Amino acid sequence: MSYVAMSFIPLLIVVAIVYFGARAVWVAVTLPKKVPREPACGGCGYAVDGLDSSTCPECGGDFRKVGISTPQFVLKWRGGYFSAILGWTLVMLMVGMVGMWVVAMLSFTRTMTPVTNTTTTTSTTLTPASNAYRSIRLEGTQGFGQSAVSTTIELVLTGTDGSVSTLAVDPAALTYTVDDGAGPGDAQSYDDDSLTGWFDDAGLDTADPDLAVEIKDLVRFVDIAMMNPLGGVPVIRSTSSFTSSRTATTSSGGTVTSPSANNELLIAMITMGVFFVVWIGGIVWIVMRRSRMLAATA
């Protein structure tokens, strides 16, 4: 069986439950058009009210075998309170489940739909144990456009003399550029040795064992950030190499349409409340309708 065919199975189950539930309600609160309005022969439908004989004068059937049909008997035979209420409950349960699913999908769609040209940045500042430089800031930026999503990862190195050098990595192209204050240079292929060369160009002694350990940790942090589909910086806890300080996520150039959790909970509660009221109202109607029918056919 194909995947497409299998995907319709839950829908068919829901439709079948709704159909049989609605049918149980229908037969319990209605009478067929041909139901006898007075006692009649169970074999041919001949009116037998007032007859003294136990044999039908129309078909010759024995009433003890074919029975005598009455409106109340037909109504009781077609269903009862329990089957009608159970059927109505199943109908409301299926409709309620579908309704809640639709509400959940609409909420999820609103939550996951970004406004055009939104930029989200996460940043972690690392203070080195080697004291060879002041700090290095690791940033992950994701830009949402009308038809594309771009991700960049930046390392901002601040030297002991206050000089700043920025290395920007493009995870999609596996390239990087360096900006020492005069603008970014030419793009180069990124690999695990790129950070070592960047530190060398900044005048740091990469042969120092402590600095070599820090570079190794930075390479690992960048690799993890590049594997993050959302373009964020991983949570980096303080280690023997660095003391970390993570800043909050910020957005610029737009906002993200995301209803609050309180609004989502309110919508869900209102939806459930409406279905509960309709369910109770349906049960009351079934009981009243069937009671009137039984009284009318008594």
C-alpha positions in Angstrom: 0.0 0.0 0.0 1.4 3.4 -1.0 2.1 6.2 1.5 -0.6 8.4 -0.1 -3.2 5.6 0.3 -2.1 5.0 3.9 -2.4 8.7 4.7 -6.2 8.5 4.0 -6.8 5.7 6.5 -7.2 8.0 9.5 -9.5 10.3 7.6 -11.7 7.3 6.5 -11.8 6.1 10.1 -13.0 9.5 11.3 -15.6 9.7 8.5 -16.9 6.2 9.3 -17.2 7.0 13.1 -19.1 10.2 12.3 -21.4 8.4 9.9 -22.4 5.6 12.2 -22.6 7.9 15.2 -25.0 10.3 13.3 -27.0 7.3 12.0 -27.5 6.0 15.6 -28.8 9.4 16.6 -31.1 9.6 13.5 -32.8 6.3 13.9 -33.3 6.9 17.7 -35.2 10.2 17.3 -37.1 9.6 14.0 -39.8 7.1 12.8 -39.9 5.7 9.3 -42.5 7.0 6.9 -44.3 3.6 6.7 -44.5 3.1 10.5 -48.0 2.0 11.5 -50.0 4.6 13.3 -52.1 1.9 15.0 -51.5 -1.8 16.0 -50.9 -3.8 12.8 -50.0 -7.3 11.7 -46.2 -7.9 11.9 -46.4 -9.9 8.6 -48.4 -7.7 6.3 -49.2 -4.5 8.2 -53.0 -5.0 8.3 -54.7 -3.0 11.1 -55.7 -5.4 13.8 -57.0 -3.1 16.5 -60.3 -4.6 17.9 -59.8 -8.1 16.4 -60.7 -11.0 18.7 -58.9 -13.6 16.6 -55.1 -14.4 16.9 -55.0 -14.9 13.1 -54.6 -12.0 10.6 -57.6 -11.9 8.3 -55.4 -10.4 5.6 -52.4 -12.8 5.4 -53.5 -15.5 7.7 -50.4 -15.1 9.9 -50.4 -16.2 13.5 -49.9 -13.1 15.7 -48.0 -15.2 18.1 -45.4 -15.8 15.4 -45.5 -12.7 13.2 -46.2 -10.4 16.1 -48.1 -7.2 16.3 -46.4 -4.0 15.3 -47.1 -0.7 17.2 -45.5 2.7 16.8 -43.9 2.5 20.2 -42.5 -1.0 19.5 -41.0 0.2 16.2 -39.5 3.3 18.0 -37.9 1.1 20.7 -36.7 -1.4 18.2 -34.9 1.2 16.1 -32.7 2.4 19.0 -32.6 3.8 22.5 -31.2 6.5 24.7 -27.9 4.8 25.2 -27.2 4.2 21.5 -28.2 7.8 20.6 -26.1 9.4 23.3 -23.1 7.2 22.5 -23.4 8.0 18.8 -23.7 11.8 19.5 -20.7 11.6 21.8 -18.6 9.9 19.1 -19.6 12.5 16.5 -18.7 15.4 18.8 -15.4 13.7 19.8 -14.3 13.3 16.2 -15.4 16.8 15.2 -13.7 18.2 18.3 -10.5 16.4 17.5 -10.5 17.7 13.9 -11.3 21.2 15.2 -8.5 21.2 17.7 -6.1 19.9 15.1 -7.1 22.8 12.7 -6.6 25.4 15.6 -3.2 23.9 16.4 -2.1 24.0 12.7 -3.2 27.6 12.3 -1.4 28.6 15.5 1.7 26.7 14.4 1.6 28.4 11.0 1.4 31.8 12.6 4.2 31.0 15.0 6.5 29.8 12.3 5.8 32.5 9.7 8.5 35.2 9.9 8.0 38.8 8.7 10.1 39.7 5.6 13.7 40.9 6.2 14.1 39.8 9.8 17.5 39.2 11.3 18.1 37.2 14.5 21.4 37.1 16.2 22.7 35.1 19.2 26.1 36.0 20.8 28.5 34.5 23.3 31.5 36.3 24.6 34.5 34.2 25.6 37.2 35.4 28.0 40.4 33.4 27.5 42.4 31.8 30.3 45.6 32.5 28.4 45.1 36.3 28.6 46.8 36.5 25.2 43.9 38.7 24.1 40.9 40.4 25.8 38.1 38.3 24.5 36.5 36.7 21.5 32.9 37.0 20.6 31.1 34.2 18.7 28.0 35.3 16.9 25.4 33.4 14.8 23.2 35.5 12.6 20.2 34.3 10.5 18.4 36.5 8.0 14.9 35.8 6.8 14.2 37.1 3.3 11.1 36.8 1.1 12.5 33.7 -0.6 15.7 32.7 1.1 17.3 32.2 4.5 21.0 33.2 5.0 23.2 32.3 7.9 26.6 33.6 8.9 28.9 32.9 11.9 31.3 35.6 13.1 34.2 35.6 15.5 35.2 39.0 16.8 38.7 39.0 18.3 39.6 41.9 20.6 43.4 42.1 21.3 45.0 43.3 24.5 45.7 46.7 22.8 42.0 47.1 21.9 42.4 46.2 18.2 39.5 44.3 16.7 39.5 41.6 13.9 36.4 39.9 12.6 36.3 36.5 10.9 33.0 35.8 9.2 32.2 32.2 8.0 29.6 31.4 5.4 28.4 27.8 6.3 26.7 27.3 3.0 29.7 28.1 0.8 32.3 27.0 3.4 34.2 30.2 3.0 35.4 33.0 5.3 36.5 36.6 5.2 38.6 38.6 7.6 38.0 42.3 8.5 40.7 44.1 10.4 38.9 47.4 10.3 39.5 48.3 6.6 36.6 46.1 5.3 36.4 42.4 4.6 39.0 40.8 2.5 38.7 38.2 -0.2 36.7 35.0 0.6 38.8 32.0 1.3 38.0 28.3 1.8 37.3 27.5 5.4 38.8 24.5 7.3 40.0 23.7 10.7 43.3 25.5 10.1 41.6 28.8 9.2 41.4 30.0 12.8 45.1 29.2 13.5 46.0 31.4 10.5 43.7 34.1 11.7 45.3 34.2 15.1 48.8 34.2 13.4 47.8 37.2 11.4 46.6 39.0 14.6 50.2 38.6 16.0 49.4 35.9 18.5 51.7 33.1 19.3 49.8 30.0 18.2 52.7 27.8 19.3 51.7 28.6 22.9 50.1 25.4 24.4 47.3 27.3 26.2 46.5 29.3 23.0 46.5 26.1 20.9 43.9 24.6 23.3 41.7 27.6 23.0 41.9 27.6 19.2 41.0 23.9 19.2 38.0 24.6 21.3 36.9 27.5 19.1 37.1 25.3 16.0 34.8 22.8 17.8 32.4 25.6 18.7 32.3 26.9 15.1 31.7 23.4 13.7 28.7 22.9 16.1 27.3 26.4 15.1 27.7 25.5 11.4 25.6 22.3 11.9 22.8 24.3 13.6 20.0 24.6 11.0 18.7 27.7 12.8 22.0 29.5 12.6 22.3 30.0 16.4 25.4 29.8 18.6 25.5 26.7 20.8 25.3 27.1 24.5 29.0 27.3 25.6 29.6 26.8 29.2 32.7 28.0 31.0 35.7 25.6 30.6 39.3 25.6 31.5 40.0 27.5 28.3 37.3 30.1 28.5 34.8 31.9 30.7 31.6 32.3 28.7 28.9 35.0 28.9 25.9 34.5 26.6 23.7 37.4 25.5 20.0 37.2 24.8 18.7 36.7 21.3 17.9 40.0 19.5 15.9 40.8 16.3 16.2 43.7 14.0 14.6 44.8 10.7 11.2 43.3 11.6 9.3 41.2 14.0 8.2 37.6 14.1 4.5 36.9 14.2 4.2 34.6 17.2 1.0 34.7 19.4 1.7 34.3 23.1 1.2 31.1 24.9 -1.6 32.7 26.9 -3.5 33.5 23.7 -3.0 29.9 22.4 -4.3 28.5 25.7 -7.3 30.8 25.6 -8.2 29.8 22.1 -8.0 26.1 23.0 -10.1 26.6 26.1 -12.8 28.5 24.2 -12.9 25.8 21.5 -13.2 23.0 24.1 -15.9 25.0 25.9 -18.0 25.5 22.7 -17.8 21.8 21.9 -18.7 20.8 25.5 -21.8 23.1 25.4 -22.9 21.7 22.0 -22.4 18.1 23.3 -24.5 18.7 26.4 -27.1 20.5 24.4 -27.3 17.7 21.9 -27.8 15.1 24.7 -30.6 17.2 26.2 -32.3 17.5 22.8 -32.1 13.7 22.2 -33.6 12.9 25.6 -36.5 15.4 25.1 -37.1 14.5 21.5 -37.3 10.7 22.2 -39.4 11.2 25.4 -42.0 13.1 23.4 -42.0 10.5 20.7 -42.5 7.7 23.2 -45.3 9.6 24.9 -47.0 10.3 21.6 -46.9 6.6 20.5 -48.0 5.2 23.9 
